Amino acid sequence: MVTTKKQSAGSALVRSRRGAIALTMTVFTVAFCQPPLTAYGQSEDDYYRLISVATTQAQTDSRSKNWKPAPSGLALEISGMDLLDDHRLAVAIRKGEIWILDGVYNDPPQNVTYRKFATALHEPLGLLKHDDALYTVQRSELTRIKDIDGDEIADEYLTVAKGWGVTGHYHEYAYGPKLDADGNMWLTLNIGLGLKGDELKRAVHEPTLNLRQGRWRGWGMKVTPDGTLVPVCAGMRSPSGIGSNAAGDMFYTDQQGNWVATNSLHHMRDGVFFHHEEALASMNEPGSTIRGVTSVPNGVPLPDALKQFTQLRPPAVWFPYKKMGQSATDILLDASDGSFGPFTGQLFVGEFTQAGINRVFLEKVHGEYQGACFPFRSGFASAVLRMVQGTDGSMFVGLTNRGWSSLGTASYGLQRLVWTGEMPFEIKEMRALADGFELTFTKPVDVGSATNAASWSMNSYTYLYHQTYGSDEIQKKDLTIRKFFVSDDGLKVRLHVEGLRELFVHELHALGLLSRDGESLLHSAAYYTLNRIP
């Protein structure tokens, strides 16, 4: 196995190794190279334009002649971000400070101002504006920070919640918070690295020993409005992204590594276990929602592991390695009601190593979330770690590669993604059917190309659930698409597919598909994680 590279401020670990997913689930994928290729003659920039608000790239951008640099010595390594109003943005940086940026909506950016709001924080990896204060998760606590006297400088730092272990492992990141509909604040805790061999086994299975993970490491937690820290679910490795869907359910992203086949998106709820065995070190703590795990399967396909390990739950979505990124980060719900394009209600997921953003469509089948991921936008100036939607529907994107590997021309900064108003030809939604999939498009399709078998290809595969770093795609199988049905308006295509397999990724490629106007798809691949067949 190839050695790994540590990931950025608060995003866990960046990997540059084989393209695979670790747990056994079958995915149906659409043909697609990584970094994502777009249709001939089209550019993602035609539809979603990048504006450099504060990056070293802006200094050489001819469109940004009025760009105002950040104060001397300020490395804007953004690790947390939230809106204050329709012209100001609060950002946390890895150095342990919070800054207020004004004028961030200007296009081109001009006269952006910077004001230091808070200092002396310990690696804040999230930021939330709530109840006239800012909240951030530091290494050891959730902190409320407030300006009392109105001078736009923090006067009050209050501990809202604490109680998880911090042993000194470099990998012990803590992320959040994100707010749910009931007023709870959610945070996630990285697994610490350092235990090896027999120490690792003893840490998990002999909780009375001191050789163990820190308390609640690898767990998802929520803090109630009265400040109570509640453990919810476990088995996380590098859970650097947290967010909710339109229904208000909370999700997190994980990154490939030991026990984690590839990057993934998970639905957080009580008593659920996801991947990483070492999180069981806190199984016997008071308040634990997981009990009685006596053995963990190792080296078996994910569908088999799920049968053997009753608390284990599959991801809602797998991101096939390299095809759909290498290090998943933040989660953002498109709540723009159309001002950011045709994807309202879907999720955007940040990508660290490849400096991009992917898109996710979710549905719930027989009580389990599942869905498809699609390429969305590449070409950011650095690693994408944080995202927030502006009051005008545009997307602010916080960047930092923390000195680790990522594509791009800068090491950190702030960019803004704006929909141009032009409609891209894309697969908008991919739904599972009993006998295949139904695709919804942003534009009507050409019936001739849509009913031509040569326009389509599909295969499926799953992953190994094992202690080893990552997983190759296993049990791969090419699938036959027998029938094609196009709706009268041309916006839907139903594919009759032979050989659907539960808990497999189904990869779809639509390289030959055209719109009625003769356009190719901007992105012709889709990857559906089929946990349940309807």
Summary of the structure (lengths in Angstrom):
residues: 534
radius of gyration: 22.4
end to end distance: 37.4
largest distance: 68.9
contacts: 2063
relative contact order: 0.19
helix: 7%
strand: 41%
